[in-house]
Amino acid sequence: MEFNKATNFRVGLKSSLRALKDNCAEKLIIAEDCDQHVSRQLIELAKEKSVTIEYVDTMKNLGQLCQIDVGAAAAVIIK
């Protein structure tokens, strides 16, 4: 996944949502095991803004990709 090479990214629901609203997001990454009501708004907005969506199997794995010690439900790569 190219996320490992990305130098500019945001982690977490609020930061990801803000980046999508500001048209700064290039790609949205969602953990498949996060609550659907949590990710629904992000996914809808990403589709509306024509942002690519990728899925990671667990929140723990997404947190590790983001180099943080906790799980993450969502992250975005910034343009």
Secondary structure, 3 states (H helix, E strand, C coil): CHHHHCCCEEECHHHHHHHHHCCCEEEEEEECCCCHHHHHHHHHHHHHCCCEEEEECCHHHHHHHCCCCCCCCEEEEEC
